[in-house]
Amino acid sequence: MGGDPDLHRPAQDGPPGPDWGVGRYETTATQLLPAAGVVVDAADLVAGERVLDLGCGTGNAALLAAERGARVIGVDPAGRLLDVARARAESEGRHVTFQLGHAASLPTGDATIDVVLSVFGIVFAPDAVAAAAELARVLTPSGRVALSAWVPSGTIFEMNTAAGDAVRQAIAAPAGPPPFAWHDADSVTGLLAPHGFQVDVDEHELRFTAASPEAFLDSEARDHPLAVVGLQILERFGRADTVRARLLEILTAGNEDPEAFRATSRYRVVTARRGS
């Protein structure tokens, strides 16, 4: 897609958000690769289509789309992850353009994209309404979207919720508004229907595994950007050990493999199409 000048319009400054370049998101991306394959399959890509991978991270979905002959741009707010994605594309011999950007201001012109993919990326958009407007703006009149969103239940969700609550309590921050329910068919339909989209939702599962609950928790604390930042805050307030013990209780109670560690998380793939 390097020949399309509109794809190189600089992204506007957007709202601050988590620094996904912290830690080693590459580990998390490897865990999420099966879901990227599911999302790309759901998009029904045709060779030559112009595809935008929103929140591309290290390039999982972007590279899968390029493998299928699509012309791909990957967009992410984390420059370090884009560097990782570029290196992966080069090593795999895939031509993908990677650019800084975010859901509320995509670095591409109007009606220049056939398909938008987002694997657990758009769900972090601070303003779902603005993100939906950007999807509608960049997509062609017959364009479509395929995205994944976690179902807010299960062991990993419980662990993340407890960790987030602990960090907010440590810094005496009020709870923010609930995130937009990207996993919910009615909510997403209400968001996208005004832009002419028809929405379908399918449910899938992803299993997180490790040698033990302790090993999984250690990996998250070392590698996941949100966990790395959260741990730094908890250590500063002297609460890291207490919170770790609580998170380990959650993982142990929800462990599905008594010989190691396995936790199954449900997620939904939303496909939205407009036009005939």
Contacts in CASP RR format, 6 or more apart in sequence:
PFRMAT RR
TARGET T0000
AUTHOR 0000-0000-0000
METHOD contacts of the structure
MODEL  1
MGGDPDLHRPAQDGPPGPDWGVGRYETTATQLLPAAGVVVDAADLVAGER
VLDLGCGTGNAALLAAERGARVIGVDPAGRLLDVARARAESEGRHVTFQL
GHAASLPTGDATIDVVLSVFGIVFAPDAVAAAAELARVLTPSGRVALSAW
VPSGTIFEMNTAAGDAVRQAIAAPAGPPPFAWHDADSVTGLLAPHGFQVD
VDEHELRFTAASPEAFLDSEARDHPLAVVGLQILERFGRADTVRARLLEI
LTAGNEDPEAFRATSRYRVVTARRGS
1 7 0 8 1.000
1 50 0 8 1.000
1 71 0 8 1.000
1 72 0 8 1.000
1 73 0 8 1.000
1 97 0 8 1.000
2 8 0 8 1.000
2 71 0 8 1.000
2 95 0 8 1.000
2 97 0 8 1.000
4 50 0 8 1.000
4 71 0 8 1.000
4 112 0 8 1.000
6 108 0 8 1.000
6 109 0 8 1.000
6 110 0 8 1.000
6 112 0 8 1.000
7 73 0 8 1.000
7 97 0 8 1.000
7 99 0 8 1.000
7 107 0 8 1.000
7 108 0 8 1.000
7 109 0 8 1.000
7 112 0 8 1.000
8 97 0 8 1.000
8 99 0 8 1.000
8 107 0 8 1.000
9 107 0 8 1.000
9 108 0 8 1.000
9 109 0 8 1.000
10 107 0 8 1.000
11 75 0 8 1.000
11 99 0 8 1.000
11 100 0 8 1.000
11 101 0 8 1.000
11 102 0 8 1.000
11 105 0 8 1.000
11 106 0 8 1.000
11 107 0 8 1.000
12 105 0 8 1.000
13 105 0 8 1.000
14 102 0 8 1.000
14 104 0 8 1.000
14 105 0 8 1.000
15 102 0 8 1.000
15 104 0 8 1.000
15 126 0 8 1.000
15 127 0 8 1.000
17 77 0 8 1.000
17 124 0 8 1.000
17 126 0 8 1.000
18 124 0 8 1.000
18 225 0 8 1.000
18 226 0 8 1.000
18 229 0 8 1.000
19 78 0 8 1.000
19 225 0 8 1.000
19 229 0 8 1.000
20 57 0 8 1.000
20 76 0 8 1.000
20 77 0 8 1.000
20 78 0 8 1.000
20 81 0 8 1.000
20 225 0 8 1.000
21 78 0 8 1.000
21 79 0 8 1.000
21 80 0 8 1.000
21 81 0 8 1.000
21 225 0 8 1.000
22 225 0 8 1.000
22 228 0 8 1.000
22 229 0 8 1.000
23 222 0 8 1.000
23 223 0 8 1.000
23 224 0 8 1.000
23 225 0 8 1.000
23 228 0 8 1.000
24 222 0 8 1.000
24 223 0 8 1.000
25 57 0 8 1.000
25 58 0 8 1.000
25 78 0 8 1.000
25 81 0 8 1.000
25 223 0 8 1.000
25 224 0 8 1.000
25 225 0 8 1.000
26 58 0 8 1.000
26 84 0 8 1.000
26 223 0 8 1.000
27 219 0 8 1.000
27 223 0 8 1.000
27 224 0 8 1.000
28 223 0 8 1.000
28 224 0 8 1.000
29 57 0 8 1.000
29 58 0 8 1.000
29 59 0 8 1.000
29 60 0 8 1.000
31 206 0 8 1.000
31 208 0 8 1.000
32 60 0 8 1.000
32 119 0 8 1.000
32 120 0 8 1.000
32 206 0 8 1.000
33 60 0 8 1.000
34 206 0 8 1.000
35 119 0 8 1.000
35 120 0 8 1.000
35 148 0 8 1.000
35 204 0 8 1.000
35 206 0 8 1.000
35 267 0 8 1.000
36 60 0 8 1.000
36 61 0 8 1.000
36 64 0 8 1.000
36 119 0 8 1.000
37 60 0 8 1.000
37 61 0 8 1.000
37 64 0 8 1.000
38 148 0 8 1.000
38 204 0 8 1.000
38 269 0 8 1.000
39 61 0 8 1.000
39 117 0 8 1.000
39 118 0 8 1.000
39 119 0 8 1.000
39 146 0 8 1.000
39 147 0 8 1.000
39 148 0 8 1.000
39 269 0 8 1.000
40 61 0 8 1.000
40 64 0 8 1.000
40 65 0 8 1.000
40 68 0 8 1.000
40 117 0 8 1.000
40 146 0 8 1.000
42 146 0 8 1.000
42 202 0 8 1.000
42 269 0 8 1.000
42 271 0 8 1.000
43 51 0 8 1.000
43 65 0 8 1.000
43 115 0 8 1.000
43 117 0 8 1.000
43 144 0 8 1.000
43 146 0 8 1.000
43 271 0 8 1.000
45 51 0 8 1.000
45 65 0 8 1.000
45 68 0 8 1.000
45 69 0 8 1.000
45 70 0 8 1.000
45 115 0 8 1.000
46 70 0 8 1.000
47 68 0 8 1.000
47 69 0 8 1.000
47 70 0 8 1.000
48 69 0 8 1.000
48 70 0 8 1.000
48 71 0 8 1.000
49 70 0 8 1.000
49 71 0 8 1.000
49 114 0 8 1.000
49 115 0 8 1.000
50 70 0 8 1.000
50 71 0 8 1.000
50 73 0 8 1.000
50 112 0 8 1.000
50 113 0 8 1.000
50 114 0 8 1.000
50 115 0 8 1.000
51 62 0 8 1.000
51 65 0 8 1.000
51 70 0 8 1.000
51 71 0 8 1.000
51 72 0 8 1.000
51 73 0 8 1.000
51 113 0 8 1.000
51 114 0 8 1.000
51 115 0 8 1.000
51 116 0 8 1.000
51 117 0 8 1.000
52 72 0 8 1.000
52 73 0 8 1.000
52 74 0 8 1.000
52 75 0 8 1.000
52 106 0 8 1.000
52 108 0 8 1.000
52 113 0 8 1.000
52 115 0 8 1.000
52 116 0 8 1.000
52 117 0 8 1.000
52 138 0 8 1.000
53 59 0 8 1.000
53 61 0 8 1.000
53 62 0 8 1.000
53 65 0 8 1.000
53 72 0 8 1.000
53 73 0 8 1.000
53 74 0 8 1.000
53 75 0 8 1.000
53 116 0 8 1.000
53 117 0 8 1.000
53 118 0 8 1.000
53 119 0 8 1.000
54 74 0 8 1.000
54 75 0 8 1.000
54 103 0 8 1.000
54 106 0 8 1.000
54 116 0 8 1.000
54 117 0 8 1.000
54 118 0 8 1.000
54 121 0 8 1.000
54 122 0 8 1.000
54 147 0 8 1.000
55 74 0 8 1.000
55 75 0 8 1.000
55 76 0 8 1.000
55 77 0 8 1.000
55 103 0 8 1.000
55 118 0 8 1.000
55 119 0 8 1.000
55 121 0 8 1.000
55 122 0 8 1.000
56 62 0 8 1.000
56 74 0 8 1.000
56 75 0 8 1.000
56 76 0 8 1.000
56 81 0 8 1.000
56 82 0 8 1.000
56 85 0 8 1.000
56 98 0 8 1.000
57 76 0 8 1.000
57 78 0 8 1.000
57 81 0 8 1.000
57 82 0 8 1.000
57 84 0 8 1.000
57 85 0 8 1.000
58 81 0 8 1.000
58 84 0 8 1.000
58 85 0 8 1.000
58 88 0 8 1.000
59 74 0 8 1.000
59 81 0 8 1.000
59 84 0 8 1.000
59 85 0 8 1.000
59 88 0 8 1.000
59 89 0 8 1.000
59 96 0 8 1.000
59 98 0 8 1.000
60 119 0 8 1.000
61 117 0 8 1.000
61 118 0 8 1.000
61 119 0 8 1.000
62 72 0 8 1.000
62 73 0 8 1.000
62 74 0 8 1.000
62 85 0 8 1.000
62 89 0 8 1.000
62 96 0 8 1.000
62 98 0 8 1.000
62 117 0 8 1.000
63 85 0 8 1.000
63 88 0 8 1.000
63 89 0 8 1.000
63 92 0 8 1.000
63 94 0 8 1.000
63 96 0 8 1.000
65 72 0 8 1.000
65 115 0 8 1.000
65 117 0 8 1.000
66 72 0 8 1.000
66 89 0 8 1.000
66 94 0 8 1.000
66 95 0 8 1.000
66 96 0 8 1.000
67 92 0 8 1.000
67 94 0 8 1.000
70 115 0 8 1.000
72 94 0 8 1.000
72 96 0 8 1.000
72 97 0 8 1.000
73 96 0 8 1.000
73 97 0 8 1.000
73 98 0 8 1.000
73 99 0 8 1.000
73 107 0 8 1.000
73 108 0 8 1.000
74 82 0 8 1.000
74 85 0 8 1.000
74 96 0 8 1.000
74 97 0 8 1.000
74 98 0 8 1.000
74 99 0 8 1.000
75 98 0 8 1.000
75 99 0 8 1.000
75 100 0 8 1.000
75 101 0 8 1.000
75 102 0 8 1.000
75 106 0 8 1.000
75 107 0 8 1.000
76 82 0 8 1.000
76 85 0 8 1.000
76 98 0 8 1.000
76 100 0 8 1.000
76 101 0 8 1.000
77 100 0 8 1.000
77 101 0 8 1.000
77 102 0 8 1.000
79 100 0 8 1.000
82 98 0 8 1.000
82 99 0 8 1.000
82 100 0 8 1.000
85 96 0 8 1.000
85 98 0 8 1.000
86 96 0 8 1.000
86 98 0 8 1.000
89 95 0 8 1.000
89 96 0 8 1.000
89 98 0 8 1.000
99 107 0 8 1.000
100 107 0 8 1.000
101 107 0 8 1.000
102 125 0 8 1.000
103 121 0 8 1.000
103 122 0 8 1.000
103 124 0 8 1.000
103 125 0 8 1.000
103 127 0 8 1.000
103 130 0 8 1.000
103 131 0 8 1.000
103 134 0 8 1.000
104 125 0 8 1.000
104 126 0 8 1.000
104 127 0 8 1.000
104 130 0 8 1.000
104 131 0 8 1.000
104 134 0 8 1.000
105 134 0 8 1.000
106 134 0 8 1.000
106 137 0 8 1.000
106 138 0 8 1.000
108 138 0 8 1.000
109 137 0 8 1.000
109 138 0 8 1.000
110 137 0 8 1.000
110 138 0 8 1.000
111 137 0 8 1.000
111 138 0 8 1.000
111 139 0 8 1.000
111 140 0 8 1.000
111 141 0 8 1.000
112 138 0 8 1.000
112 140 0 8 1.000
113 138 0 8 1.000
113 139 0 8 1.000
113 140 0 8 1.000
113 143 0 8 1.000
114 139 0 8 1.000
114 140 0 8 1.000
114 142 0 8 1.000
114 143 0 8 1.000
114 144 0 8 1.000
115 139 0 8 1.000
115 143 0 8 1.000
115 144 0 8 1.000
115 145 0 8 1.000
115 146 0 8 1.000
116 135 0 8 1.000
116 138 0 8 1.000
116 139 0 8 1.000
116 144 0 8 1.000
116 145 0 8 1.000
116 146 0 8 1.000
116 147 0 8 1.000
117 145 0 8 1.000
117 146 0 8 1.000
117 147 0 8 1.000
118 145 0 8 1.000
118 146 0 8 1.000
118 147 0 8 1.000
118 148 0 8 1.000
119 147 0 8 1.000
119 148 0 8 1.000
120 148 0 8 1.000
120 149 0 8 1.000
120 150 0 8 1.000
120 267 0 8 1.000
121 147 0 8 1.000
122 131 0 8 1.000
122 147 0 8 1.000
122 182 0 8 1.000
123 147 0 8 1.000
123 149 0 8 1.000
123 150 0 8 1.000
123 179 0 8 1.000
123 180 0 8 1.000
123 182 0 8 1.000
125 131 0 8 1.000
125 180 0 8 1.000
128 180 0 8 1.000
128 182 0 8 1.000
128 191 0 8 1.000
129 191 0 8 1.000
132 191 0 8 1.000
132 192 0 8 1.000
132 195 0 8 1.000
133 195 0 8 1.000
135 145 0 8 1.000
135 192 0 8 1.000
135 195 0 8 1.000
136 192 0 8 1.000
136 195 0 8 1.000
136 196 0 8 1.000
136 197 0 8 1.000
139 145 0 8 1.000
139 274 0 8 1.000
141 274 0 8 1.000
141 275 0 8 1.000
142 273 0 8 1.000
142 274 0 8 1.000
142 275 0 8 1.000
142 276 0 8 1.000
143 273 0 8 1.000
143 274 0 8 1.000
143 275 0 8 1.000
144 271 0 8 1.000
144 272 0 8 1.000
144 273 0 8 1.000
144 274 0 8 1.000
145 192 0 8 1.000
145 197 0 8 1.000
145 270 0 8 1.000
145 271 0 8 1.000
145 272 0 8 1.000
145 273 0 8 1.000
146 269 0 8 1.000
146 270 0 8 1.000
146 271 0 8 1.000
147 182 0 8 1.000
147 269 0 8 1.000
147 270 0 8 1.000
148 204 0 8 1.000
148 267 0 8 1.000
148 268 0 8 1.000
148 269 0 8 1.000
148 270 0 8 1.000
149 182 0 8 1.000
149 183 0 8 1.000
149 267 0 8 1.000
149 268 0 8 1.000
149 270 0 8 1.000
150 157 0 8 1.000
150 183 0 8 1.000
150 265 0 8 1.000
150 266 0 8 1.000
150 267 0 8 1.000
151 157 0 8 1.000
151 183 0 8 1.000
151 203 0 8 1.000
151 265 0 8 1.000
151 266 0 8 1.000
151 267 0 8 1.000
151 268 0 8 1.000
152 183 0 8 1.000
153 266 0 8 1.000
154 254 0 8 1.000
154 263 0 8 1.000
154 264 0 8 1.000
154 265 0 8 1.000
154 266 0 8 1.000
155 250 0 8 1.000
155 251 0 8 1.000
155 253 0 8 1.000
155 254 0 8 1.000
155 255 0 8 1.000
155 263 0 8 1.000
155 264 0 8 1.000
155 265 0 8 1.000
156 208 0 8 1.000
156 263 0 8 1.000
156 265 0 8 1.000
157 265 0 8 1.000
158 250 0 8 1.000
159 247 0 8 1.000
159 250 0 8 1.000
159 251 0 8 1.000
160 226 0 8 1.000
162 243 0 8 1.000
162 246 0 8 1.000
162 247 0 8 1.000
162 250 0 8 1.000
163 227 0 8 1.000
163 230 0 8 1.000
163 243 0 8 1.000
163 247 0 8 1.000
164 230 0 8 1.000
166 234 0 8 1.000
166 239 0 8 1.000
166 243 0 8 1.000
166 246 0 8 1.000
167 173 0 8 1.000
167 230 0 8 1.000
167 233 0 8 1.000
167 234 0 8 1.000
168 174 0 8 1.000
168 175 0 8 1.000
170 233 0 8 1.000
170 234 0 8 1.000
170 236 0 8 1.000
170 237 0 8 1.000
170 239 0 8 1.000
171 233 0 8 1.000
171 237 0 8 1.000
180 187 0 8 1.000
180 191 0 8 1.000
181 187 0 8 1.000
181 188 0 8 1.000
182 188 0 8 1.000
182 270 0 8 1.000
183 201 0 8 1.000
183 267 0 8 1.000
183 268 0 8 1.000
183 270 0 8 1.000
185 199 0 8 1.000
185 200 0 8 1.000
185 201 0 8 1.000
185 270 0 8 1.000
188 199 0 8 1.000
188 201 0 8 1.000
188 270 0 8 1.000
188 272 0 8 1.000
189 199 0 8 1.000
192 199 0 8 1.000
192 272 0 8 1.000
193 199 0 8 1.000
195 274 0 8 1.000
196 274 0 8 1.000
196 275 0 8 1.000
197 272 0 8 1.000
197 273 0 8 1.000
197 274 0 8 1.000
198 272 0 8 1.000
198 273 0 8 1.000
198 274 0 8 1.000
199 270 0 8 1.000
199 271 0 8 1.000
199 272 0 8 1.000
200 270 0 8 1.000
200 271 0 8 1.000
200 272 0 8 1.000
201 268 0 8 1.000
201 269 0 8 1.000
201 270 0 8 1.000
201 271 0 8 1.000
202 268 0 8 1.000
202 269 0 8 1.000
202 271 0 8 1.000
203 266 0 8 1.000
203 267 0 8 1.000
203 268 0 8 1.000
203 269 0 8 1.000
204 266 0 8 1.000
204 267 0 8 1.000
204 268 0 8 1.000
204 269 0 8 1.000
205 264 0 8 1.000
205 265 0 8 1.000
205 266 0 8 1.000
205 267 0 8 1.000
206 264 0 8 1.000
206 265 0 8 1.000
206 267 0 8 1.000
207 262 0 8 1.000
207 263 0 8 1.000
207 264 0 8 1.000
207 265 0 8 1.000
208 216 0 8 1.000
208 261 0 8 1.000
208 262 0 8 1.000
208 263 0 8 1.000
208 264 0 8 1.000
208 265 0 8 1.000
209 216 0 8 1.000
209 257 0 8 1.000
209 260 0 8 1.000
209 261 0 8 1.000
209 262 0 8 1.000
210 216 0 8 1.000
210 219 0 8 1.000
210 260 0 8 1.000
210 261 0 8 1.000
211 260 0 8 1.000
211 261 0 8 1.000
212 260 0 8 1.000
212 261 0 8 1.000
213 248 0 8 1.000
213 251 0 8 1.000
213 252 0 8 1.000
213 255 0 8 1.000
213 261 0 8 1.000
214 248 0 8 1.000
215 261 0 8 1.000
216 251 0 8 1.000
216 261 0 8 1.000
216 263 0 8 1.000
217 244 0 8 1.000
217 247 0 8 1.000
217 248 0 8 1.000
217 251 0 8 1.000
220 227 0 8 1.000
221 227 0 8 1.000
221 228 0 8 1.000
221 231 0 8 1.000
221 244 0 8 1.000
222 228 0 8 1.000
231 240 0 8 1.000
234 240 0 8 1.000
234 243 0 8 1.000
251 261 0 8 1.000
251 263 0 8 1.000
254 263 0 8 1.000
255 261 0 8 1.000
255 262 0 8 1.000
255 263 0 8 1.000
256 262 0 8 1.000
256 263 0 8 1.000
256 264 0 8 1.000
END
